[in-house]
Amino acid sequence: MSYDFNKKTQKFKNKIWIATPTMHGEEIKYINLAYDSNWMSTVGENINEVERIAAQKSEMKYAVALCNCTSALHLCIKSAGEDLYGVPEIGHGSLEGKRVFCSDMTFCATLNPVVYEGGTPIFIDTDYYSWGMDPNALEKAFSLYPDVKLVVYAELYGFPGKIDLIKDICHKHGAVLIEDAAEAMGATLNGKQCGSFGDYSAISYNGNKIITGSSGGCLLTNSKDTADKIRKWSTQSRDNAPWYQHTEVGFNYRMSNVIAGVIRGQYGYLEEHISLKKKIYDRYCEKLKGYPVSLNPITSGTEPNYWLSALIIDKDYMCKQSRTDSTYEYVPEKGKTCPMEILEAIYSLNAEGRPIWKPMHLQPIYQNNEFVFMETDIGADIFERGCCLPSDIKMTEAEQDIIIDTIKSCFD
């Protein structure tokens, strides 16, 4: 057998994760380069190469290597705010008192930097057919708040959504688009790379992403002036002087040359990882055919990177469930199930899944923020009925088949 499953305990001996790093050996060569050359800090050949490769792969002119994607998003938002509203006084954020339209169904890191900079996120509902920001809801938001000049859009689970329409709407209203492509590196829409649609964009090398450095991220831009400004900000805004001199507040956000070595070694395997993720997604689709579930939607013209496979249960096949901010209950019912019953069944195998991102307008910290939707709350519905499945590229077909059979059993 090509997997290690204990039939007596009905558990995998080694845990099947939702997504973990996959190393190939090339990475250690560049880690050793940093070590042997003694460039163990935030400068060095690996960083320079990561910036070159990241810009080339993303079809952008410049990339700035930073310690993580959140810092990249922060500096995207800070730079956009200063371009739109001017440089603030010391102690004030670049978005002080300003509203910003943000994706609702995403991880909090997408929009927390808006708050860092003193702005107020307004959440835009999700499009059911793409799981990305709803273009119609965004148009409605602009009709309600025509003075808004900044939009932050996240590509969910490696699927581009309708970012082309989002970009057109932003530019029609004279707004700047920030593209959070943390989960979507290598995905395309009409042949154009995710990370190249935004006026500013950010990508992630976190430990569970399509390629990884254990941490790290890049800010992407087509402006040399912006790239130079971001590099300065990310190294505590040190002025070009013979001593440590500062004329503005900076940040300790630069990427380590050691981490950059891991990323440099990973980049050559990006397409291979995407191909393996696609096989996992396709297998879930094929083996779950005939059951009342559907997988992440793929919108016309897109080629996802398939980072995480997720399913949503048909409404008529949902058993009764209830959730608080930290607890849940459900009532088992023959022929029906719910996300937490499926996840509990997956957990029982010694495997990992997780709920769909809880929409931001439902989060305790942001529940008083404004939320713009059309006729129904789509994001809440997807959260109610959806969950993410084990998507690790080291998972074998035999292991995935056991997980699939377990999902099917939840409907028995």
ABEGO torsion letter per residue (X at the ends): XABBBBAAAGBBABBBBABBBBBAGAAAAAAAAAAAAGBABABEAAAAAAAAAAAAAAGBABBBBBABAAAAAAAAAAAAAAAAAEBBBBGBBAABGBBBBBBABBBAAAAAAAAAAGBBBBBBBBBAAAGBBBAAAAAAAAAABAABABBBBBBBGGBAEAAAAAAAAAAAAGBBBBBBAAAABGBBBGGBBBGAABABBBBBABAABABBAGBEBBBBBABAAAAAAAAAAAAGGBBBBABBBBABBBBBABBBAAAAAAAAAAAAAAAAAAAAAAAAAAAAAAAABGBBBBBBBBBBGBBBAGABBBBBBBAAABBBBBBBAABBBBBBBBGBBBAAAAAAAAAAAGBBBBBBBBBAAABAAAAABBBBBBABBAAAAAAAABBBBBABAABBAAAAAAAAAAAAAAAX
